[in-house]
């Protein structure tokens, strides 16, 4: 049975069971703050198989703190964002108050600003906009939820949209649980590697010893003139004085230069990034009681990939992974999805040849190379990723032609997405996550710029519609990357369910787009491996139906995260 729950201004809650249309299926119940509020309301209703509420991020951390776990939910804010996108209104306010205002023809309040800085949350950040004075919060929730159900049935593929909203809502539960569990983090090891790599810390915010030494080396390489390596414009001017023109100080551009400043400058950049992104200040801000707890934001990007509100959780460099260490007697099971996006392309395009390659049980690129690239795995990988990411000039165009001959349906799928992008049309993932439209794009002119075939006597057009070309390249990848992100949500939901149903102590502690980490007792490692493999298969079946495509993982059970990487 589904239950809707809405908090009142005095800390209590009102709730009721729901019928299939989202209306009340029974009398309302009130639980005051003194009676335990939302924690007691949820705990005392074990018959609830799904909870409908305003926002998981707002509610679930408090439930977890009270020892209450929820199996399923419908996050109305997450659902609203997906439905607005599907309707071509991406970016419109997604809060319950905004959805209620749209229903009532009232002024729509804006969402609070999204926090993107790598900083700890402030105690005074604005919360969600309130409902208008006098509005019954439960009645508003029921009205918005019922309207969302109606809009879901009006989607291009209603069943897929229902699945997408369920998966996105499950992701919000996983994010809250991972934040509470935290990534095991040895602060002593982290400090030791900082001391080893950066040297002595100087007071007053000065650079640590090794950075200061490298800065001096850079300056000496330029003849003794003081150059600050942390200021790109100053570095570019220094090279200009030496007769070398640079467009930027990116590593790939510096590596092409023969100058004595390059080597210390590259070392400086690498250590400077460590110092600023994961140095002593980061350690003090983000690691508490042996755990790193980033604030995950499910669906934080247009494609559905997750982001974080801080801490750089999705960009932990390998050297810092030396500090990610399992508890005594426990292990980290690190699982990477093998060639995830090409496999997803096979499933969504229904290309018979590519599905056969993706279901062979072998390395996908090796199998592909045997079929179309004379055993050259490197060329097979370059060609397939080039087709997905729009790298279709030079040799990439030749490789794409080979793919098009062998796997026409797969290439046509991303071609069609690219053309829709340059024409400014809505582009969707397999389950219905939608890339926003673009205004004023002239698609026909730029089909070739998105990697589409064209007649030999047509000439590409350039100029003010460069944005259309860029959008075509983006939507070419969006249909694959976004569908992969949707599949990954289903993996998380299935894995979360498996770990609990098996009665394991294992916890999901980390996720990025193609990788999960489970922290578990050593004796549970094999059960966790089986659960991860099963979740991949289950997610493929649920998302894409029965296809020959398989979604294997490469897994390693390690004490230290760094040991799981080549």
QUICOR-V168459 format. One record per residue. RES is the residue in one letter. NEAR is the number of other C-alpha atoms within 10 Angstrom. D_CENTER is the distance of its C-alpha to the mean C-alpha in whole Angstrom. Layout:
<<RES NEAR D_CENTER> <RES NEAR D_CENTER>>
This chain:
<<X 14 31> <X 20 28> <X 24 29> <X 26 28> <X 24 28> <X 23 29> <X 21 30> <X 18 33> <X 8 34> <X 9 36> <X 13 33> <X 19 34> <X 23 32> <X 21 34> <X 25 32> <X 20 34> <X 20 33> <X 19 32> <X 14 33> <X 11 32> <X 14 32> <X 22 30> <X 16 33> <X 18 35> <X 15 37> <X 12 39> <X 9 40> <X 13 38> <X 13 37> <X 19 37> <X 19 36> <X 18 37> <X 16 36> <X 8 39> <X 12 38> <X 16 35> <X 19 33> <X 28 29> <X 23 29> <X 17 33> <X 20 32> <X 20 29> <X 17 31> <X 10 34> <X 11 33> <X 10 32> <X 11 32> <X 18 29> <X 13 27> <X 16 24> <X 22 24> <X 24 24> <X 25 23> <X 27 22> <X 20 19> <X 25 17> <X 17 16> <X 13 20> <X 16 22> <X 23 20> <X 19 20> <X 15 24> <X 18 24> <X 15 23> <X 11 25> <X 14 28> <X 10 27> <X 15 26> <X 16 24> <X 17 23> <X 14 22> <X 19 20> <X 27 20> <X 25 20> <X 24 18> <X 24 20> <X 22 17> <X 22 14> <X 25 17> <X 24 19> <X 21 16> <X 24 15> <X 24 19> <X 20 19> <X 22 17> <X 23 19> <X 16 22> <X 16 22> <X 15 21> <X 19 18> <X 11 18> <X 17 21> <X 20 21> <X 24 19> <X 25 21> <X 26 24> <X 26 26> <X 25 25> <X 27 25> <X 26 28> <X 18 30> <X 15 29> <X 14 31> <X 10 34> <X 9 34> <X 12 34> <X 10 32> <X 19 28> <X 22 27> <X 14 24> <X 18 21> <X 13 21> <X 10 19> <X 8 16> <X 14 16> <X 10 14> <X 12 17> <X 15 16> <X 14 19> <X 15 20> <X 12 20> <X 8 23> <X 6 26> <X 6 27> <X 10 23> <X 10 24> <X 10 23> <X 19 23> <X 15 26> <X 13 28> <X 17 30> <X 13 34> <X 6 36> <X 6 38> <X 12 35> <X 13 35> <X 22 31> <X 21 32> <X 17 33> <X 19 31> <X 23 28> <X 23 30> <X 16 30> <X 24 27> <X 27 26> <X 18 29> <X 16 28> <X 20 24> <X 17 26> <X 14 28> <X 17 25> <X 21 23> <X 14 27> <X 12 27> <X 16 24> <X 14 24> <X 13 23> <X 17 24> <X 13 23> <X 21 20> <X 24 19> <X 18 20> <X 17 18> <X 23 15> <X 26 16> <X 21 17> <X 25 13> <X 25 11> <X 26 14> <X 25 14> <X 29 10> <X 24 12> <X 25 15> <X 23 13> <X 27 11> <X 23 15> <X 19 16> <X 21 14> <X 19 15> <X 18 19> <X 17 19> <X 23 17> <X 26 17> <X 24 21> <X 24 22> <X 21 25> <X 21 26> <X 11 29> <X 16 28> <X 21 26> <X 15 29> <X 13 31> <X 17 28> <X 22 28> <X 17 32> <X 11 32> <X 17 30> <X 21 31> <X 17 34> <X 14 36> <X 15 35> <X 11 37> <X 8 38> <X 6 37> <X 7 33> <X 10 35> <X 18 33> <X 19 33> <X 16 36> <X 20 34> <X 26 33> <X 18 36> <X 15 38> <X 21 35> <X 23 36> <X 19 40> <X 19 39> <X 26 38> <X 20 40> <X 15 43> <X 18 42> <X 19 42> <X 11 46> <X 11 45> <X 12 44> <X 14 42> <X 20 38> <X 17 35> <X 25 32> <X 15 29> <X 10 31> <X 14 30> <X 13 32> <X 14 35> <X 22 34> <X 18 34> <X 15 38> <X 22 39> <X 17 38> <X 12 40> <X 11 43> <X 12 43> <X 9 43> <X 13 39> <X 13 37> <X 16 34> <X 9 31> <X 13 28> <X 19 28> <X 12 25> <X 13 26> <X 10 26> <X 11 29> <X 18 31> <X 13 31> <X 9 33> <X 15 36> <X 10 39> <X 14 39> <X 13 40> <X 23 37> <X 19 34> <X 17 34> <X 20 34> <X 25 32> <X 20 29> <X 14 30> <X 22 30> <X 18 26> <X 13 25> <X 19 26> <X 20 26> <X 13 22> <X 20 22> <X 19 25> <X 11 23> <X 18 19> <X 21 20> <X 20 24> <X 17 26> <X 11 25> <X 18 22> <X 17 23> <X 11 25> <X 12 23> <X 17 20> <X 19 22> <X 15 24> <X 10 26> <X 16 25> <X 19 21> <X 24 18> <X 22 16> <X 25 13> <X 22 12> <X 26 9> <X 19 8> <X 22 7> <X 22 6> <X 14 6> <X 11 7> <X 15 9> <X 24 8> <X 26 6> <X 21 2> <X 20 2> <X 20 5> <X 18 9> <X 19 12> <X 20 14> <X 24 15> <X 19 12> <X 20 11> <X 16 8> <X 10 12> <X 14 14> <X 15 17> <X 14 19> <X 14 22> <X 17 21> <X 19 20> <X 18 23> <X 21 23> <X 24 21> <X 24 23> <X 23 24> <X 18 27> <X 9 30> <X 10 31> <X 19 27> <X 25 24> <X 30 21> <X 28 20> <X 25 17> <X 22 16> <X 18 14> <X 20 14> <X 18 17> <X 18 17> <X 23 14> <X 22 14> <X 23 18> <X 24 18> <X 28 16> <X 29 18> <X 28 21> <X 28 20> <X 23 20> <X 20 23> <X 18 25> <X 19 27> <X 17 29> <X 17 29> <X 27 26> <X 24 25> <X 18 28> <X 24 27> <X 29 23> <X 20 26> <X 14 28> <X 13 27> <X 12 27> <X 15 25> <X 22 24> <X 24 24> <X 18 28> <X 22 29> <X 26 28> <X 19 30> <X 14 33> <X 15 33> <X 18 32> <X 20 32> <X 11 35> <X 15 34> <X 16 32> <X 19 28> <X 12 27> <X 20 28> <X 26 26> <X 20 23> <X 17 24> <X 26 25> <X 23 22> <X 18 19> <X 20 21> <X 28 22> <X 30 18> <X 20 17> <X 26 21> <X 20 23> <X 22 26> <X 14 29> <X 8 31> <X 14 31> <X 20 27> <X 19 30> <X 13 32> <X 22 29> <X 26 28> <X 18 31> <X 16 32> <X 22 29> <X 15 30> <X 11 33> <X 17 32> <X 20 29> <X 17 29> <X 21 27> <X 26 24> <X 25 25> <X 16 26> <X 20 23> <X 28 21> <X 26 24> <X 17 24> <X 26 21> <X 36 22> <X 28 25> <X 20 24> <X 31 22> <X 32 25> <X 24 27> <X 20 24> <X 20 24> <X 18 21> <X 24 19> <X 22 17> <X 23 15> <X 25 17> <X 24 16> <X 27 17> <X 28 13> <X 27 15> <X 25 15> <X 22 18> <X 20 21> <X 15 23> <X 10 26> <X 12 29> <X 21 28> <X 17 31> <X 22 29> <X 13 32> <X 18 33> <X 26 30> <X 25 29> <X 23 30> <X 25 27> <X 30 24> <X 28 26> <X 19 28> <X 13 32> <X 13 35> <X 7 38> <X 6 40> <X 6 42> <X 9 39> <X 11 38> <X 12 35> <X 14 35> <X 11 33> <X 6 33> <X 8 32> <X 16 29> <X 16 27> <X 15 24> <X 27 25> <X 25 24> <X 18 21> <X 24 20> <X 32 21> <X 27 19> <X 22 16> <X 34 17> <X 29 18> <X 25 15> <X 29 13> <X 29 15> <X 30 14> <X 25 10> <X 28 10> <X 28 12> <X 28 10> <X 25 7> <X 29 10> <X 28 12> <X 29 9> <X 29 10> <X 27 13> <X 26 13> <X 24 12> <X 23 15> <X 21 17> <X 27 17> <X 23 17> <X 15 20> <X 19 22> <X 19 22> <X 13 24> <X 9 26> <X 12 27> <X 8 28> <X 14 26> <X 11 26> <X 23 22> <X 22 19> <X 24 16> <X 24 15> <X 24 12> <X 21 8> <X 17 6> <X 20 5> <X 17 9> <X 16 11> <X 23 12> <X 23 15> <X 26 17> <X 29 20> <X 24 24> <X 19 27> <X 19 29> <X 11 31> <X 16 27> <X 21 26> <X 12 27> <X 15 26> <X 24 23> <X 20 23> <X 12 24> <X 18 22> <X 29 19> <X 19 20> <X 18 22> <X 24 18> <X 22 17> <X 16 20> <X 18 20> <X 22 17> <X 24 18> <X 19 21> <X 14 20> <X 25 18> <X 18 20> <X 12 23> <X 10 26> <X 17 25> <X 17 26> <X 24 23> <X 23 22> <X 23 18> <X 24 20> <X 20 18> <X 13 20> <X 19 20> <X 19 22> <X 23 24> <X 19 24> <X 21 25> <X 20 23> <X 24 20> <X 17 21> <X 16 24> <X 19 21> <X 9 20> <X 5 23>>
